[in-house]
Amino acid sequence: MTTLVQRSARPLDSVVLAVVLTGFVASTYGFGVYLFANLVVDMRRDIGFDYTTVGLITGGAQIGFLLFSSVTSVISRYFEGWKISLVSTLITSLALLGLSISDSIWLSGALLILLGGCSASVYIPLAEIVTKGFSPGNRSRVMGLISSGTSYGVFINGLLVSFLTLQGGWRSIWLTAGVISLVLCGMAWFLLRNMGAAEEGGISRRDSASFDSARPWLSHSLYLIWAVAFLNGMALLPFQTYLAPYLRDELGVTVRDAGFIWTTIGAVGMASGFLVGWIADKIGVRASLAMCFSSAGLAAVLVFGFNSLPLFYLAAFLFALAFYPIFGLVPSYIGQIVPVSRLTQAFGIANVLIGLGGVCGNFLGGFSKDLTGSFSTIYWVVALLLFLQCAMVFMLGKQPVSAAEGVEP
Protein backbone atom coordinates (compact mmCIF):
# COMPACT_ATOMS: atom_id res chain seq x y z
CA MET A 1 0.00 0.00 0.00
CA THR A 2 1.16 3.58 -0.43
CA THR A 3 2.78 5.11 2.60
CA LEU A 4 0.51 7.08 4.88
CA VAL A 5 2.80 10.08 4.58
CA GLN A 6 2.27 10.39 0.85
CA ARG A 7 -1.46 9.79 1.09
CA SER A 8 -2.10 12.45 3.72
CA ALA A 9 0.48 15.07 2.77
CA ARG A 10 -0.89 18.46 1.81
CA PRO A 11 0.66 20.26 -1.19
CA LEU A 12 1.71 23.25 0.94
CA ASP A 13 3.39 20.98 3.48
CA SER A 14 5.28 19.27 0.65
CA VAL A 15 6.54 22.59 -0.70
CA VAL A 16 7.62 23.76 2.77
CA LEU A 17 9.31 20.42 3.44
CA ALA A 18 11.25 20.65 0.17
CA VAL A 19 12.40 24.17 1.08
CA VAL A 20 13.40 23.09 4.60
CA LEU A 21 15.40 20.11 3.33
CA THR A 22 17.14 22.41 0.85
CA GLY A 23 17.89 24.65 3.81
CA PHE A 24 19.48 21.69 5.59
CA VAL A 25 21.99 21.36 2.76
CA ALA A 26 22.48 25.13 2.55
CA SER A 27 23.31 25.19 6.26
CA THR A 28 25.55 22.14 6.47
CA TYR A 29 27.43 22.67 3.21
CA GLY A 30 27.05 26.39 2.53
CA PHE A 31 27.70 27.44 6.14
CA GLY A 32 29.38 24.42 7.70
CA VAL A 33 31.81 23.59 4.88
CA TYR A 34 32.36 26.73 2.78
CA LEU A 35 31.92 29.69 5.13
CA PHE A 36 35.27 29.09 6.84
CA ALA A 37 37.12 29.82 3.59
CA ASN A 38 35.49 33.28 3.47
CA LEU A 39 36.33 34.10 7.08
CA VAL A 40 39.76 32.51 7.51
CA VAL A 41 41.66 35.79 6.97
CA ASP A 42 39.72 37.63 9.67
CA MET A 43 39.84 34.67 12.07
CA ARG A 44 43.64 34.35 11.63
CA ARG A 45 44.05 38.01 12.49
CA ASP A 46 42.04 37.74 15.72
CA ILE A 47 42.79 34.22 16.96
CA GLY A 48 46.25 33.66 15.46
CA PHE A 49 47.11 30.53 13.47
CA ASP A 50 49.04 29.60 10.32
CA TYR A 51 47.98 28.07 7.02
CA THR A 52 49.41 24.70 8.02
CA THR A 53 46.70 24.65 10.67
CA VAL A 54 44.14 25.57 8.03
CA GLY A 55 45.28 22.58 5.97
CA LEU A 56 45.00 20.29 9.00
CA ILE A 57 41.48 21.52 9.71
CA THR A 58 40.23 21.15 6.14
CA GLY A 59 41.84 17.71 5.87
CA GLY A 60 40.27 16.73 9.17
CA ALA A 61 36.87 17.89 7.91
CA GLN A 62 37.23 15.52 4.94
CA ILE A 63 38.09 12.66 7.30
CA GLY A 64 35.04 13.61 9.38
CA PHE A 65 32.91 13.49 6.23
CA LEU A 66 34.06 9.94 5.44
CA LEU A 67 33.73 8.78 9.05
CA PHE A 68 30.21 10.16 9.48
CA SER A 69 29.20 8.71 6.11
CA SER A 70 30.23 5.26 7.31
CA VAL A 71 28.57 5.64 10.71
CA THR A 72 25.34 6.94 9.19
CA SER A 73 25.15 3.88 6.94
CA VAL A 74 25.30 1.65 10.03
CA ILE A 75 22.95 3.49 12.40
CA SER A 76 20.33 3.93 9.67
CA ARG A 77 19.27 0.35 10.42
CA TYR A 78 18.17 1.46 13.91
CA PHE A 79 16.98 5.07 13.56
CA GLU A 80 14.66 6.78 11.10
CA GLY A 81 16.42 8.87 8.49
CA TRP A 82 14.58 12.07 9.43
CA LYS A 83 15.83 11.80 13.02
CA ILE A 84 19.45 11.38 11.89
CA SER A 85 19.20 14.34 9.53
CA LEU A 86 17.42 16.59 12.03
CA VAL A 87 19.80 15.84 14.91
CA SER A 88 22.79 16.39 12.60
CA THR A 89 21.41 19.78 11.54
CA LEU A 90 20.86 20.68 15.21
CA ILE A 91 24.49 19.78 15.96
CA THR A 92 25.51 21.89 12.96
CA SER A 93 23.57 24.85 14.38
CA LEU A 94 25.23 24.53 17.79
CA ALA A 95 28.68 24.20 16.20
CA LEU A 96 28.09 27.37 14.15
CA LEU A 97 27.05 29.20 17.31
CA GLY A 98 30.13 27.81 19.08
CA LEU A 99 32.39 29.24 16.39
CA SER A 100 30.94 32.69 17.06
CA ILE A 101 32.30 32.68 20.63
CA SER A 102 35.43 30.53 20.32
CA ASP A 103 38.80 32.13 21.10
CA SER A 104 40.81 28.93 20.60
CA ILE A 105 41.88 27.65 17.20
CA TRP A 106 41.83 24.10 18.58
CA LEU A 107 38.22 24.42 19.66
CA SER A 108 37.35 26.13 16.39
CA GLY A 109 39.16 23.41 14.47
CA ALA A 110 37.29 20.67 16.32
CA LEU A 111 33.97 22.38 15.56
CA LEU A 112 34.87 22.74 11.87
CA ILE A 113 35.80 19.05 11.66
CA LEU A 114 32.47 18.23 13.33
CA LEU A 115 30.72 20.37 10.70
CA GLY A 116 32.46 18.43 7.95
CA GLY A 117 31.11 15.21 9.42
CA CYS A 118 27.60 16.55 9.88
CA SER A 119 27.47 17.56 6.22
CA ALA A 120 27.48 13.83 5.44
CA SER A 121 25.08 12.67 8.15
CA VAL A 122 22.57 15.36 7.19
CA TYR A 123 22.61 14.64 3.46
CA ILE A 124 22.64 10.84 3.39
CA PRO A 125 19.17 10.29 4.96
CA LEU A 126 17.53 12.84 2.65
CA ALA A 127 16.98 10.22 -0.06
CA GLU A 128 14.91 8.19 2.42
CA ILE A 129 12.97 11.27 3.58
CA VAL A 130 12.16 12.27 -0.01
CA THR A 131 11.09 8.72 -0.91
CA LYS A 132 8.69 8.61 2.03
CA GLY A 133 7.46 12.18 1.84
CA PHE A 134 6.93 12.84 -1.87
CA SER A 135 5.09 11.14 -4.71
CA PRO A 136 7.21 9.28 -7.31
CA GLY A 137 6.52 11.91 -9.98
CA ASN A 138 8.12 14.66 -7.88
CA ARG A 139 11.08 12.97 -6.23
CA SER A 140 13.79 13.73 -8.79
CA ARG A 141 12.98 17.44 -8.90
CA VAL A 142 12.92 17.60 -5.08
CA MET A 143 16.28 15.83 -4.84
CA GLY A 144 17.57 18.15 -7.56
CA LEU A 145 16.43 21.18 -5.59
CA ILE A 146 18.00 19.80 -2.41
CA SER A 147 21.30 19.09 -4.18
CA SER A 148 21.41 22.76 -5.24
CA GLY A 149 21.18 23.78 -1.59
CA THR A 150 24.95 24.24 -1.48
CA SER A 151 24.80 27.00 -4.09
CA TYR A 152 22.09 28.80 -2.11
CA GLY A 153 24.20 28.53 1.03
CA VAL A 154 27.26 29.90 -0.73
CA PHE A 155 25.15 32.76 -2.13
CA ILE A 156 23.91 33.60 1.39
CA ASN A 157 27.52 33.39 2.59
CA GLY A 158 28.43 36.16 0.18
CA LEU A 159 25.61 38.35 1.45
CA LEU A 160 26.50 37.76 5.09
CA VAL A 161 30.17 38.51 4.50
CA SER A 162 29.35 41.63 2.48
CA PHE A 163 26.92 43.14 4.99
CA LEU A 164 28.11 41.90 8.38
CA THR A 165 31.92 41.86 8.24
CA LEU A 166 32.26 45.61 8.74
CA GLN A 167 29.28 45.97 11.10
CA GLY A 168 29.72 43.04 13.46
CA GLY A 169 32.86 41.20 12.40
CA TRP A 170 33.33 37.53 11.58
CA ARG A 171 31.75 36.39 14.83
CA SER A 172 28.42 37.96 13.89
CA ILE A 173 28.46 35.96 10.64
CA TRP A 174 28.88 32.62 12.44
CA LEU A 175 26.18 33.73 14.91
CA THR A 176 23.72 34.63 12.13
CA ALA A 177 24.40 31.35 10.30
CA GLY A 178 23.76 29.42 13.52
CA VAL A 179 20.48 31.22 14.21
CA ILE A 180 19.27 30.58 10.64
CA SER A 181 20.07 26.89 11.05
CA LEU A 182 18.24 26.72 14.38
CA VAL A 183 15.13 28.24 12.82
CA LEU A 184 15.28 25.59 10.09
CA CYS A 185 15.53 22.89 12.74
CA GLY A 186 12.37 24.20 14.40
CA MET A 187 10.43 24.20 11.14
CA ALA A 188 11.72 20.75 10.24
CA TRP A 189 10.70 19.31 13.61
CA PHE A 190 7.03 20.13 13.05
CA LEU A 191 7.07 18.70 9.53
CA LEU A 192 9.26 15.63 9.99
CA ARG A 193 7.73 14.39 13.23
CA ASN A 194 4.44 14.00 11.32
CA MET A 195 6.31 11.73 8.94
CA GLY A 196 7.53 9.68 11.87
CA ALA A 197 4.07 9.53 13.42
CA ALA A 198 2.55 8.40 10.13
CA GLU A 199 5.17 5.69 9.78
CA GLU A 200 4.55 4.44 13.32
CA GLY A 201 0.81 4.45 12.65
CA GLY A 202 1.29 2.32 9.53
CA ILE A 203 4.18 -0.07 9.10
CA SER A 204 6.73 0.23 11.88
CA ARG A 205 10.39 0.54 10.99
CA ARG A 206 11.17 -2.76 12.71
CA ASP A 207 8.42 -4.61 10.85
CA SER A 208 9.47 -3.01 7.58
CA ALA A 209 13.11 -3.91 8.21
CA SER A 210 12.15 -7.51 9.02
CA PHE A 211 10.17 -7.73 5.80
CA ASP A 212 12.88 -6.10 3.70
CA SER A 213 15.61 -8.26 5.21
CA ALA A 214 14.17 -11.14 3.22
CA ARG A 215 14.18 -9.09 0.02
CA PRO A 216 17.34 -8.84 -2.11
CA TRP A 217 18.67 -5.28 -2.19
CA LEU A 218 22.18 -5.78 -3.58
CA SER A 219 22.06 -5.87 -7.37
CA HIS A 220 24.15 -5.32 -10.49
CA SER A 221 22.63 -1.86 -10.89
CA LEU A 222 23.45 -0.90 -7.30
CA TYR A 223 27.09 -1.98 -7.65
CA LEU A 224 27.26 -0.04 -10.91
CA ILE A 225 25.79 3.15 -9.44
CA TRP A 226 28.28 2.85 -6.56
CA ALA A 227 31.07 2.75 -9.16
CA VAL A 228 29.53 5.81 -10.81
CA ALA A 229 29.49 7.57 -7.42
CA PHE A 230 33.22 6.91 -6.96
CA LEU A 231 33.99 8.24 -10.43
CA ASN A 232 31.79 11.27 -9.69
CA GLY A 233 34.10 12.27 -6.87
CA MET A 234 37.20 11.42 -8.87
CA ALA A 235 36.16 13.57 -11.86
CA LEU A 236 33.91 16.38 -10.67
CA LEU A 237 35.71 17.46 -7.49
CA PRO A 238 39.14 17.93 -9.15
CA PHE A 239 37.38 19.86 -11.92
CA GLN A 240 36.38 22.42 -9.29
CA THR A 241 39.59 22.25 -7.26
CA TYR A 242 41.98 23.06 -10.09
CA LEU A 243 39.82 25.29 -12.27
CA ALA A 244 40.90 28.66 -10.84
CA PRO A 245 44.64 27.76 -10.67
CA TYR A 246 44.53 26.46 -14.25
CA LEU A 247 42.77 29.54 -15.60
CA ARG A 248 44.85 32.08 -13.70
CA ASP A 249 48.33 30.57 -13.37
CA GLU A 250 48.57 28.67 -16.66
CA LEU A 251 46.17 30.32 -19.10
CA GLY A 252 46.55 33.92 -17.89
CA VAL A 253 42.89 34.63 -17.10
CA THR A 254 42.54 37.71 -14.89
CA VAL A 255 41.38 37.52 -11.30
CA ARG A 256 38.22 39.44 -12.25
CA ASP A 257 37.28 37.06 -15.06
CA ALA A 258 38.09 33.99 -12.98
CA GLY A 259 35.80 35.35 -10.28
CA PHE A 260 32.98 35.91 -12.76
CA ILE A 261 33.42 32.37 -14.09
CA TRP A 262 32.91 31.05 -10.56
CA THR A 263 29.92 33.36 -10.16
CA THR A 264 28.47 31.81 -13.33
CA ILE A 265 28.84 28.34 -11.82
CA GLY A 266 27.06 29.43 -8.63
CA ALA A 267 24.25 31.29 -10.39
CA VAL A 268 23.49 28.44 -12.82
CA GLY A 269 23.74 25.94 -9.98
CA MET A 270 20.95 27.68 -8.07
CA ALA A 271 18.49 26.70 -10.80
CA SER A 272 20.03 23.62 -12.41
CA GLY A 273 19.20 21.14 -9.65
CA PHE A 274 15.46 21.70 -9.78
CA LEU A 275 15.42 22.10 -13.59
CA VAL A 276 17.25 18.83 -14.30
CA GLY A 277 15.28 17.08 -11.56
CA TRP A 278 12.06 18.17 -13.27
CA ILE A 279 13.40 16.79 -16.56
CA ALA A 280 14.32 13.52 -14.79
CA ASP A 281 10.73 13.15 -13.57
CA LYS A 282 9.64 13.42 -17.21
CA ILE A 283 12.24 11.38 -19.11
CA GLY A 284 13.79 9.22 -16.37
CA VAL A 285 16.79 9.39 -14.07
CA ARG A 286 19.10 7.35 -16.30
CA ALA A 287 18.60 9.60 -19.33
CA SER A 288 19.12 12.68 -17.15
CA LEU A 289 22.35 11.27 -15.70
CA ALA A 290 23.63 10.61 -19.22
CA MET A 291 22.75 14.18 -20.18
CA CYS A 292 24.60 15.57 -17.13
CA PHE A 293 27.75 13.49 -17.71
CA SER A 294 27.80 14.55 -21.36
CA SER A 295 27.41 18.21 -20.36
CA ALA A 296 30.21 18.07 -17.76
CA GLY A 297 32.44 16.11 -20.15
CA LEU A 298 31.97 18.74 -22.84
CA ALA A 299 32.83 21.41 -20.26
CA ALA A 300 36.11 19.64 -19.50
CA VAL A 301 36.90 19.46 -23.23
CA LEU A 302 36.31 23.21 -23.58
CA VAL A 303 38.63 23.91 -20.64
CA PHE A 304 41.65 21.89 -21.86
CA GLY A 305 41.04 22.14 -25.61
CA PHE A 306 40.68 25.89 -26.04
CA ASN A 307 42.08 29.09 -24.61
CA SER A 308 39.09 31.35 -25.14
CA LEU A 309 37.37 33.39 -22.45
CA PRO A 310 33.85 33.08 -23.95
CA LEU A 311 34.30 29.29 -24.12
CA PHE A 312 35.41 29.24 -20.48
CA TYR A 313 32.12 30.90 -19.55
CA LEU A 314 30.29 28.31 -21.66
CA ALA A 315 32.24 25.56 -19.86
CA ALA A 316 31.21 27.06 -16.50
CA PHE A 317 27.57 27.03 -17.62
CA LEU A 318 27.73 23.41 -18.83
CA PHE A 319 29.54 22.27 -15.69
CA ALA A 320 27.06 23.94 -13.33
CA LEU A 321 24.17 22.55 -15.37
CA ALA A 322 25.47 19.06 -14.53
CA PHE A 323 27.37 19.28 -11.22
CA TYR A 324 24.59 20.05 -8.74
CA PRO A 325 21.92 17.82 -10.35
CA ILE A 326 24.20 14.77 -10.46
CA PHE A 327 24.42 14.65 -6.68
CA GLY A 328 20.63 14.62 -6.53
CA LEU A 329 20.10 12.14 -9.36
CA VAL A 330 22.35 9.46 -7.86
CA PRO A 331 20.32 9.11 -4.62
CA SER A 332 17.14 9.43 -6.66
CA TYR A 333 18.14 6.42 -8.74
CA ILE A 334 19.21 4.45 -5.65
CA GLY A 335 15.78 5.17 -4.18
CA GLN A 336 14.21 3.47 -7.21
CA ILE A 337 16.12 0.20 -6.90
CA VAL A 338 16.57 -0.24 -3.13
CA PRO A 339 13.90 -0.90 -0.45
CA VAL A 340 13.22 2.13 1.75
CA SER A 341 14.62 0.46 4.87
CA ARG A 342 17.97 -0.02 3.08
CA LEU A 343 18.01 3.34 1.30
CA THR A 344 20.04 5.34 3.81
CA GLN A 345 22.55 2.50 4.10
CA ALA A 346 22.92 2.21 0.33
CA PHE A 347 23.30 5.96 -0.18
CA GLY A 348 25.71 6.15 2.76
CA ILE A 349 28.02 3.75 0.96
CA ALA A 350 27.68 5.86 -2.19
CA ASN A 351 28.58 8.97 -0.20
CA VAL A 352 31.72 7.30 1.19
CA LEU A 353 32.72 6.37 -2.36
CA ILE A 354 32.16 9.94 -3.56
CA GLY A 355 34.44 11.19 -0.80
CA LEU A 356 37.13 8.59 -1.53
CA GLY A 357 36.90 9.41 -5.22
CA GLY A 358 37.38 13.09 -4.44
CA VAL A 359 40.44 12.38 -2.29
CA CYS A 360 41.98 10.20 -5.04
CA GLY A 361 41.10 12.66 -7.78
CA ASN A 362 42.50 15.70 -6.00
CA PHE A 363 45.70 13.88 -5.04
CA LEU A 364 46.27 12.46 -8.51
CA GLY A 365 45.44 15.84 -10.05
CA GLY A 366 48.06 17.61 -7.95
CA PHE A 367 50.58 14.84 -8.64
CA SER A 368 49.88 15.14 -12.37
CA LYS A 369 50.51 18.88 -12.28
CA ASP A 370 53.85 18.39 -10.54
CA LEU A 371 54.79 15.58 -12.93
CA THR A 372 53.82 17.21 -16.24
CA GLY A 373 53.97 20.88 -15.32
CA SER A 374 50.46 21.47 -16.68
CA PHE A 375 46.88 21.23 -15.48
CA SER A 376 45.65 20.23 -18.94
CA THR A 377 46.24 16.51 -18.26
CA ILE A 378 43.76 16.71 -15.39
CA TYR A 379 40.98 17.99 -17.62
CA TRP A 380 41.36 15.54 -20.49
CA VAL A 381 41.40 12.68 -17.98
CA VAL A 382 38.31 14.17 -16.29
CA ALA A 383 36.60 14.35 -19.69
CA LEU A 384 37.38 10.67 -20.35
CA LEU A 385 36.02 9.67 -16.93
CA LEU A 386 32.81 11.64 -17.48
CA PHE A 387 32.17 10.12 -20.90
CA LEU A 388 32.91 6.69 -19.38
CA GLN A 389 30.22 7.35 -16.77
CA CYS A 390 27.84 8.34 -19.54
CA ALA A 391 28.39 4.92 -21.10
CA MET A 392 27.98 3.21 -17.70
CA VAL A 393 24.58 4.84 -17.23
CA PHE A 394 23.20 2.94 -20.19
CA MET A 395 24.21 -0.29 -18.44
CA LEU A 396 22.01 0.52 -15.43
CA GLY A 397 18.84 -1.53 -15.19
CA LYS A 398 15.37 -0.06 -15.12
CA GLN A 399 13.88 0.24 -11.66
CA PRO A 400 11.34 -2.35 -10.47
CA VAL A 401 7.74 -1.17 -10.72
CA SER A 402 7.18 -1.43 -6.97
CA ALA A 403 10.25 0.66 -6.21
CA ALA A 404 9.42 3.26 -8.84
CA GLU A 405 5.97 3.73 -7.43
CA GLY A 406 7.23 3.96 -3.87
CA VAL A 407 4.87 1.30 -2.60
CA GLU A 408 5.15 -1.48 -0.12
CA PRO A 409 3.24 -4.74 -0.37
N, C-alpha and C positions, 0 to 999 in steps of 0.2 A: 504494500500500500504506500501511497505517497506520505512523506513525512508530515507530521502535524504542523511543523513550522511553516512549510511551504503552503499548506492548505489554508492556514489562518492568517498569514502575513498580509498586512495592509500595504498598498503601494507606497504610501508616504513613509512608513516604517522602513521599507526596503531601500528607498532612496537615502534616508538618513543613515541607515546602517552602512550602505556603500560609502557614503562620505566619511563616516567615522572610521571605518577600516582603512580608507585612504589616508586619513589623519594619523592612524597608527604608524603607517609606513613613513609618512612625512616627519613624524616625531622621532622615530627610532633611527631612521637613516638620515633624513635631512638635518635634524638637530643632533642626534646622538653620534653619528659617524662623521658628518661633513662640517659641522659648525666649528669644531676645534681648529680646522685649517684656517678659518677666517679670523680666529681670535688669538692664534698662537703668538703673534708678534706682541700684542698688548699684554698677554699673560706672561710672556718671558720678561718683559720690562718690569712688571710688578712683583712676580713671584721669584724669578731668577732661575733659569735652567738653560742647558745648551741643546743643540739640535740632535746630538747623540741620544739625549733623553727623549726627544720627540720621536726619533726612529724606534726606540725601545717601546714607547707607548703605542704607536701605530702598529708595530709588529705584534705587540701583545693583544691589541684589539682584534687582529686577524686570527690569532690563536683562540681568543675568546669566542669568536664567531664559529670556528670549527668545533670547539668543545661544546658550546651550547646547542649547535646543530645536532651533534651526536646524542646529547642528553635528551633533547626534545623528542628525538625519534623513539627513545626508550620509554620515557614517561608518558608518551601519548597513549600507551596501552592502558593506562590507569586513570588518566584525567582527561576531561573533555577539552577539545582544542580551544574553545572560547575562553576557558579559565586560564590556560597556559598563556594565551595571547594577552589577555587582560592584565594578569599579574605581571607579565613581563613589561607591559607598557607602564604600569604603576611604578615598577622598579626604575624604569627609564626616567619617569617624571621626578622621582626622588633623587636620582643621580644627577639630573640636570640642576635641580635646586641645590644639591650639595656642592656642585661646581661653582655656584654663585657665591658661596661663603668660604670656600677652601683657600687656605694660605700656604698649603704644602703641596709641592709638585708630586710627592709620592701618593698623597691622598687623591689628588686630581688625576694622576695617572691610573690609579686603581679604579676610580669611577669611570674613566674613559674606556678602560679595558672591559669593565662591566657593561658599558653601553654597547660596545662592539658585540658582546655576547648576546645581549637582549635583542639586537637587531635581527638575529637569527631566530630566537625563540618566539618573537612576535610574529615574524613573517610566515614561518613554516605552518602553523595551524590555520592560516587564513584560507587555504584551499579547502579544508574540512568545513570551516564556517560558511564559506560561499556555497559549497555543495549542499549543505543543510538548509541554508537560509534563502536561496534564490532558485527560481525555476530554471530548468536546463537551457531554455532559450536566451537567458540573460547572463549566464555564468561567465562566459568568456569576456564579455564587455566589462563586467564587474571586476574580474581579475585583471583585465587590462588597465582599468582605472586605478586599481590598487597599486599595480606595479609602477604606475607613473607618480605615485605618492612621493618618491624621492625627489623628483624635479620640482614638485610643489614646495617641499620642505626647503630645498636649496634656494628657491625663489624667495621664500619668506626669510631665510637666512640673510639674503642680500638686503631686504628691507629693514630687518632688525639692526644689522650692522650699520646701515646708512643713517638711520634715524636715532639710534640709541647710543652709539659709541661715544659721541661728543657729549650727549646729555647725561647719561648715567654710567658710562664706562662698560667694559666687557662683562662685569658681574651682572649688570642689569639685563644683558642679553641672555645669559644663562638662566636668570630668574624668570624672565618673560617666557622663554621656551619651556621651562618647567611648569609654569602656571597653565600655559596652553595645553600641555600634555595632560595635566591633571583634569582639566575641564573635559577633554576627550574621554578620559577614563570614566568620569561620572556619566557622560552621555552613553558610553558603551555599556556600562553596568545595567542601565535600565533596559537597553535593547537586547543584550546578549543573555541576561538571566531569563528572559522570556523564552529564548531558544532552549536553554537548559531545562526549564520547567516543562516545555512542550515535549522534549525528548524523554524526560522522566515519566511524563504522563502517557507516553506511547510505548516505544520499545526502549528498555533501559540499555545503558551502554554495556553492562555486563552481559545481558542476554544477547545483544547484537554482536558483541565480541565472540561469545560462545558459538553463535550461529556462523559468523564469518570465519572462525578458526577452521571450520570444516570445508570452507570454500577456497580454491586455489587463488592466490593473489599475485604470485610471482609468474611472470610470463615473458615470452620473447620480446614483446613490445615494451614491457617495463624495463628490462635490461637495456634495450636499445635507447629508450628515452633517458636512462641514467647515463649512458655513454654520451648522448647529445648534451646533457647537462654539464658533464666534465669538459667537453669541447667548447661549450658556451663560455665557461670561465677562462679557458686557455686562449680563446680567440678574442672575445669581446673586451675583457678587462685590460689586456695589454694594449688594445686599440686605443682605449681612453688614456692609459697611463703614459704612453709615449707620444701622443699626438702633439701636445704643445712643444715638447723638446724637439721633435722632428721638424715641425713647421718653423720654429724660431731659430734653433741652433744650426740646422742643416740646410733648410730651404730659404732662410732669410726673411720669413714673414715677420712683420712688425708686431710689437706687443699689442698694439691697438687692434689690428686685424685678428690676431690669435684670440684675443678676448672676445671679439664679436663672433668668431667661429664657435667658441664655447657657448656664447649666449644663444646662438642659433640652435645648438644641440639641446639646451635647456628649454627654450621656448617651444620647439617642435615636440619635445618629450612630454610636455604638459598636456598635449592633446593626442599624441600618437597611441598611448595605451588604450584609451577608451575607443578611439577610432578603429584600430586594428582588432580590438576585442569585439566590437560590433560586427566587423567583417567576418570574424571567426564564427560568430553565432549564425551567420548567413551561409557561409561556404564551407565551414568546418575548420577545426583546429589544425589539422595536418597541412591543409593547403595554405593557411595563414602562416604557419611556421616556415614553410618553403618560401613564401613570399618575403618574409623577414630575413631569412638567411641570404637570399639572393640580393636583397637591398643592401644589407651590411657588407656582403662580399663585393658588390659593385663599389661601395664607398671605399673599401680598402684598395681596390684597383685604382680608383681616382687619386688616392693619396700617394701611392708609390709610383704610379705610371705617368703622372703629369705634374708639372710645376706651374700651376695656374690658380690664382686666387679665386676667381669665380667657381672653378671646379672644386676647390677646397670647401667653399660654402655649400655646393651641391652635395659633396661627400658628407658634410656635417648633417645636412637635411636627411639624406638617405640613412645614415647611421642612427640618428635619433628616431627615425620612423620605425626602425627595427629593434633598437636596443631595449627600450622600456617594455614594449609589448612582449618580447621573447620571454622575459622573466615572469610574465603573467600567463602566457600560453602553455609553458611547460607544466606548471601545476594544474592548469585547466585540463590538459590532456591526461595527466596522471589521475585526476578525479574521474575521468571517463572509463578508466580500465581497472581501477582498484576499488574494492569495497570501502565504504566510508570509514569503518573502524580501523582500517589499515592506511588511510590516506595520509595522515600526519606523519606516520612512520615512513611511508614511501617517499613523501616529499622531503622529509628530513634527510634521508640518504642522498636525494638529489641535491639538496642544499650543500651538504658536505662536499659532494663531488664538484659543485660549482666553485666552492672555496678552494679546494685542492687544485682545480684547473687554473684558477686565477693565480695562485702561488707559483705553479709551474710555468705558466705563461709569462708572468712578470719576470721571473728569474731568468728563463731562457731568452726573453727579449733583451734584458740588460746584458746577458752574456754575449748574445749575438752582436750587439752594438760594439762591445769591447773587442770582439773577435774580428769583425769586418770593418769597423769604423763607420758604419752607416746604419740608420734606422730602417732603410728601405727593405732589408731582408725580413724584418718583423712583419711588414704589411703585406708582402706577397705570400708569406707563410699563413698569415691570418686569413687572407683571401682564399687560399686553398682549403683551409680548415672549414671556413664558412660554406663554401660550395660543396665540400664533403658532407657537411651536416644537411644541406639541402637534399642531397641524394639519399641520406639516411632516413629522412622524413618519409620518403615514399616507400620505405621498407616497414614503416610502422603499420600495425594492424588497425582495422576499424574497431571502434569501441563496441562492447556488447550492448544490446538494446537496453537491458535492465540498468546498466551503468549510465548510459547516455540519458536515460529518462530520470535518473536519480530516484529510483524506487527500490523498495525492499520487499521481498516476498511476504 
